Amino acid sequence: MHILLTGGTGLIGRALCRHWLQQGHQLTVWSRTPERVAALCGEGVRGIAQLEELAETPLDAVVNLAGAPIADRPWTRARRQLLWASRIQLTETLVAWLASRSSKPAVLLSGSAVGWYGDGGERPLDEDDAPVTDDFAAQLCAAWEETALRAEAEGIRVVLLRTGLVLSAEGGFLKRLLLPFRLGLGGPLGDGRQWMPWIHLADQIALIDFLVQQPEARGPYNACAPQPVRNRDFAKALGRALKRPAVLPAPAFLLRAGLGELAVLLLGGQQALPTRLQAAGFRFRFSELEAALADLLPSR
Ligand SMILES: NC(=O)c1ccc[n+]([C@@H]2O[C@H](COP(=O)([O-])OP(=O)(O)OC[C@H]3O[C@@H](n4cnc5c(N)ncnc54)[C@H](OP(=O)(O)O)[C@@H]3O)[C@@H](O)[C@H]2O)c1
């Protein structure tokens, strides 16, 4: 297959490229720094700065993961604009370009997040559920999904990936927690009761491959392990995996004072379940957090 990726240089994208290169697929990554693509994604992966560079080269699939990091810094007005433009405007450009081509790919798999549901509190959430609250992250995900879905009018199958927290030792959320936890400064956020839908990077890659290749897969899929945990249980499990205490809570008022509305991402959560993936026959390699952490953080 010839697959076009946006966000191919990111945490998930790099691992996807490694996986698909091994399977012999032809890969193109649309990037702000195309000259770095081969070094980041693998030799043989082509980097392009403009979609027009592809002209009418046939494409089988498009995977759309680009977006400025959402939890890195407070959501000031300028940050919100960047988060919006790097997902919604980029996806608009992508879909308009797909519409302009005479040959269309069979599938567009486009990013989203469990944040689409807002803060779900204690409710188990699957893909039939409506959003529970309407914070900025939920609005961003809703607009991202709606924009990608416009490709359906072009006869393209659209898959929407509502991703949980991707666990990898190479980057993302887990890597950022390692230093404080190794120093014994880790612990729950707020009261720690909020649900954390997590997923091992290996399962994230396997399920993207699965959804791209399944001709019947379309619409939203929760990309998270079947056993979400509460934040305090995540902190305990990570402390155990690193053989460190994990008892120092980060008080909710401090998080709210320092992070503003971004704190809702850390103090809220979703008991999201991968109901549609499991119904489609996808099998998770890592369903339990302890096994995922043991795989990612082997004891030395
Ligand atoms: N990792 C998670 O836990 C998680 C959870 C839920 C949802 N997601 C979503 O899934 C997607 C992929 O996640 P990831 O962890 O692989 O992301 P990542 O490592 O942060 O990479 C995202 C990619 O987006 C592109 N990008 C960054 N800032 C941009 C900007 N201002 N304008 C245009 N493009 C920009 C970059 O590609 P170039 O530099 O090549 O342009 C970057 O490699 C993201 O959109 C993320 O929101 C991730």
The ligand as a Gaussian input file, in Angstrom:
#p B3LYP/6-31G(d) Opt

LIG

0 1
 N        0.108000      10.430000      22.541000
 C       -1.057000      10.420000      23.209000
 O       -1.121000      10.010000      24.396000
 C       -2.317000      10.899000      22.528000
 C       -3.539000      10.766000      23.194000
 C       -4.703000      11.205000      22.573000
 C       -4.641000      11.790000      21.319000
 N       -3.447000      11.920000      20.702000
 C       -3.415000      12.600000      19.387000
 O       -2.843000      11.777000      18.403000
 C       -2.005000      12.554000      17.548000
 C       -0.627000      11.918000      17.484000
 O       -0.118000      11.830000      18.805000
 P        1.447000      11.839000      19.090000
 O        1.630000      11.604000      20.540000
 O        2.143000      10.981000      18.102000
 O        1.777000      13.382000      18.776000
 P        3.195000      14.145000      18.761000
 O        4.311000      13.224000      19.115000
 O        3.026000      15.384000      19.562000
 O        3.359000      14.494000      17.201000
 C        2.397000      15.196000      16.509000
 C        2.918000      15.650000      15.164000
 O        2.090000      16.745000      14.771000
 C        2.845000      17.675000      14.040000
 N        2.699000      19.011000      14.643000
 C        3.110000      19.421000      15.870000
 N        2.846000      20.726000      16.042000
 C        2.257000      21.134000      14.884000
 C        1.785000      22.377000      14.437000
 N        1.848000      23.470000      15.193000
 N        1.230000      22.448000      13.186000
 C        1.170000      21.346000      12.389000
 N        1.642000      20.139000      12.767000
 C        2.163000      20.043000      14.007000
 C        4.318000      17.284000      14.112000
 O        4.706000      16.827000      12.811000
 P        5.773000      17.657000      11.907000
 O        6.752000      18.267000      12.873000
 O        6.384000      16.587000      11.050000
 O        4.996000      18.669000      11.133000
 C        4.342000      16.174000      15.167000
 O        5.260000      15.165000      14.853000
 C       -1.954000      13.972000      18.105000
 O       -2.719000      14.832000      17.305000
 C       -2.533000      13.839000      19.497000
 O       -3.303000      14.956000      19.888000
 C       -2.280000      11.487000      21.262000

